[in-house]
């Protein structure tokens, strides 16, 4: 076993489903990680191709060939496996890896929901490992740090839920808003749809266009409500509307809710700073500034700003993340750091790329 920069252990990691956007983002962080060695990659559609053929940006950075998925081989080679597989595929793979003693970080939705019935209602399949739903840690480090650190299986959150939950957690925990009045509007870049070509993300369809989609039916809704209910200590139902914008990456989420009492913007910002103290990847912006996606792109950051509106008695919270980083792969590496007993910001502490 090798040694990292500070004499720490180097952990053997693998990525299943390495040929997608989340796969290449995982590699971008793991290749510079002082305590991780990427030992195996799988990709069904690019099996037996070198990773630099799949992603020319990785030329001279990694000499590995993508292989067909073989769970037994992965378990024999790696201590940690990142699953960047499609929904419904990760259930069996994750369950078998855990049974073989591997610690798993799943970037699909297959272990995020605690209620097995929710998978029938929202994803259209019967979950085959309900016992792992109870065990899996929800991989939002700012809320579930201790559970992640000891978990065998971490369900890395979706991108929309990350921006929404982080935006609302301080208000719900402190009972500063009426949970029945929450309205969430999110705007995402097209990379959130993945690398597989689709008509809706074709350049001619998405460019110079802005549209709402999945209205009242988006699959991230139960995930958002599950976590907000835990924070509020009561069932929470939200109105959530996602939008597709002609951007490659980034999510901007605007949340409104009726306040419980009258608090100034300064009061609420102080609440947020206290709540996220010691959480390095959440930046609370000063009064008068609101987040922009341009300031967090390619970084594992969530920027949050807010305005208390005395005219309506509501609060408006705005959050911004990179959907592929804090909304997926960067957050997964953040969870890996906690699971491996490493500094939370290992390989991740970089600013966004600007402009």
N, C-alpha and C positions, 0 to 999 in steps of 0.2 A: 504494500500500500504506500502510495506516495505521500509527500508532505506539501502543504500549502505554503503561501508566502510567510505566514507567521508561525510556521512549524506545525500547523494544524493538519488534520487528516484530510486526504483527498477522497471524495466519495465517487463511486462509479455510478453514472447515470445513463439512462437510455431514453429515447423519445420514440413512441409508437405513433405513426402518423406524421412523419417529419416533413412531408412535402407541401404542407399548407402554410398559410400565413402565420398561424400560431407556432408552427414548427420552426420556421426560420427565425422568428423572434426569440423563441427559446434558445436557439443556437447562438444568436447574437449576444445574449447575456451569459450563457453557460461557457462559451469559449473564452471569455475573459474572467471567469470565476476562479479565484485562487484555490477553492476547495472542491471543485467538481471536475471530473474527467468524463467526457462523452464517449461511451464505449460501444454503443449500438444505435442504429436508426432503422426504422421500418417504414415502408410506404408501398402500398399495394399497386397503385397505378404507375409508380416509378421503380418497381422492384428491379434489382440488379443494375441500377444506374448509380453512378457516384453522386454524392450530394452536391458537388460543384457543377455537375451537369444540370441537376434540378434547379439549383440556385447559383448562377455564375458569380454572384456577389461573395460567395464563400470560397472562391478559388484561392488556394494556398493557405487557407485557414484550417481546413479539416479534410483528412483523407479517409473517408468512410464511404461504404457503399450501402445504399438502402436495400433492405432485405424484406421478403414477405414476413408477415407477422407470425412469430412462433413464440408462444408464451413461455414454454419450457426453456428455450434458449435465452430469452430476456431475463428470466428469473435466475438463471445460472450465471449471467454476466453482470447484472446490475443490482445495486442496493436500492436505488430509487428509479422509478419509471414514470415519466410524464406521458399521459395519454392525451394526444391531440387527435382523437378519433371522432367520427360522426356520432350523433345521438343514437342510442339503441345498441351501438357497437361496444361501448365501453363497459356495459354491465358485466358480461361474461368474462371479458379480458381482465377487468379490474378485480373481479371476485377471485379468479384463478391466481392472479399475481399475489394478492393478499394472502391467499391460502398457502402460497409457497414462501411466505416470509418477506416479500418485497413491499416496500413502502411506496404508495401510489399517489400521484397527483393527477386528478382527472379534470381536463379542461372542457369536457362536454357537460351536458345537464343531467347525466345519468345518476348522479348521487347527490344532487343538490336539495331535492325535496324530501322531507321526512315522511310524508304521507304517500304510501304506494298508490292509493286511488288517484292521486293527482296526476300520475303518469298516464293513466287511462284517459282522464279528462282532457289533459293538455298536450300530451305527446302521442296518444293513440296506441300505447302498448302496455302490457302487463309486466310490471317489474319483477325480474326473476331472482333478485337478491335483497328482499326487504330487510333482512337482518343487518345488511351493510348500510342501508339508509339510516338506521338508528345510530350506527357507529360512526359514520363519516362526519368529519369536522367540516363545517362550512368555512371555506378558505378566505375569509375577510380578516386579515390580521389585526386591523384596528379595533375589531369587535371581539374576535375569538382567538386571540393570540395563544392563550394557555392550552386550549383544546387542540389547536393546530400542532403545537410543539410535540405533543405525545401521540399524535394520531398515526394509525397505519394507513388510513385512507383520507385524503383531503379532496373535497369537491370545490374546485376553483370557481368562484362566482361568475355569472354572466356580466357582460359589459354594462348594459343598462342598469341592472341591479346594483352594481358597484357604485355608479355615479349617484343613484337615487338613495341607497341606504346610507352612504357616507354623508350625503347632503341633509338627511333627516335625523340621523341618530342622536345628536345632542338635544334637539327639540323634543323628540319623543321620550327620551330617557328622563328629561327634566320636567316633563308634562307641561311644556310651554305652548302646545298647539292642540287643537281639537282633532283627533285622529280621523274623524268622519268627514273632514273637509279637505283631504289631501288630493291635489291634482298635479300630475307629473307629465310634462312634455319633454321629450328627448329628441335630439337631432343627431344622426350618426352618418359617418362616411361609409362608402360602399364596401370597404374592406371587411366590415362586420359581417357581410354575407358570405365570406370565405373566398377561396381561390377558384372553385369550380365555376365555369361560365354559366351565367343565367341571363335570361332576357332582361329582367328588371335592372340588372347592373351593367348591361351592355353600354358602352360609351354613348352611343347615339340616344339611348333611352334615359340615362341618368344625367348626362351633361346638361347644364342650364335648366335643371328641373328640380323641384322640391315637392315631395309628396308625403302624406301620412299613409301608414300601412299597418296591418295587424290591429286595427282599431277595435278595442274591447276584447281582442282575442290573442294578443301577443303572449308567447310562451314564457316570457320572463315575468309576467304578472304574478303567478303564484309564488315565485321565488322572492319577489319584492315583498309581497304581503306576508309571507312566512317570517321573514327576518324583521320586518317592521312590527309585527305582532309581538315578537319576543321582546323587542325594545320597549314597546308601549305597555306590555303586561296585559294586553287585551287584544281581541281580534281586530285587525285593521284591513279595510278594503280601500283600494285606491283606484282612481281613474288615471290610467296610464296610456299615453298615446306616443308611439315612436314615429319618427320621420326620417326619410332618406334624403341626404343632401349630396350635391356633386362635389364631394370631398373624398380623398383617398382614405383618410383616417381621422379619428377624433370624435368625441361625443360631448355635446353641450346639453345639459339637463336643467330645465327650469321648473321649480317646485313651488307651489303656493298652498297655503293653509291658513285657517283662521287662528289667530292667537288666543291663548287663554290668559286674558288680561292684556295690559298695554305695556309693551317693552320697547325701548328705543333700539335703533340699529346698533349703537355702541354696547348696550346691555347684552344683546344676543351674540355679537361678535366675541365679547368676553367669555360668554358661555362656551362658544365653539373652541376658543383657544384653550380653555381649561380642559375640555373634553378630549382634545387631541394632543395635549401635552405629551411629549415623548413618543409621538407617532410621526416619524420623520417624513413620510410620504404624503401627508395631508398638509397643505398650505392654506391657512386662513388669511384672506386678503384684507387689507385695511379698509376702513370705511371710505366709500367713494370709488372703490375699484371692484370690478366684477370679472370673473374668469373669461378667458378666451382660449379656444383650442390651440391656437398657435403657440401658446406659452408652455404647453405640456407635451407636445408631440415628441414621440420616441423616448419618453421618460416615464418612469413609474410613479407619477405624481397625480394627485387629485387636488386641484385648486377649488376653493369654495369662497364665495362672497354672498352677501345678503343685504336686503333692504327691508326694514320694518315700515309698513305703510299705514300711518295713523288714520288716513282717510277711510280705508276699508277695514281696518283692524286685522289685516292679513300680513303675513311675512312672505317675502319672495326670496327663495334660495336658488343660487345658480352654481352649478359644479361643472368642471371640465376635466376630462381624462383622455388619454390615448386609448382607444378601444382595444388595440392589440397589445398594449403594455400593462398599465394598471387595470385595464379591462380584461386581460387574459394572461399573456405569457410572463410579463414582469411580475404580476401578482403571484403567479405560480412559483417563480423563483424566490420571491419574498417568503412564500410558505415553505419552500424547500429549506431556506436558511433557518427558519424557526425549527423545523423538524430535525435538522442536522445539528442544532445547538450552535449555530454560527451567528455572527452579527447580522441583524435583520437587513441591513443595507448592502451586504456583500455583493459586489458586481453590479449593483443597481444605482449607486449614488452618483448619478449624472444629471445635468440639467437637460431641458428639452432642446431640440435643434431649432435655432431661430436665425433668420427668418425662414 
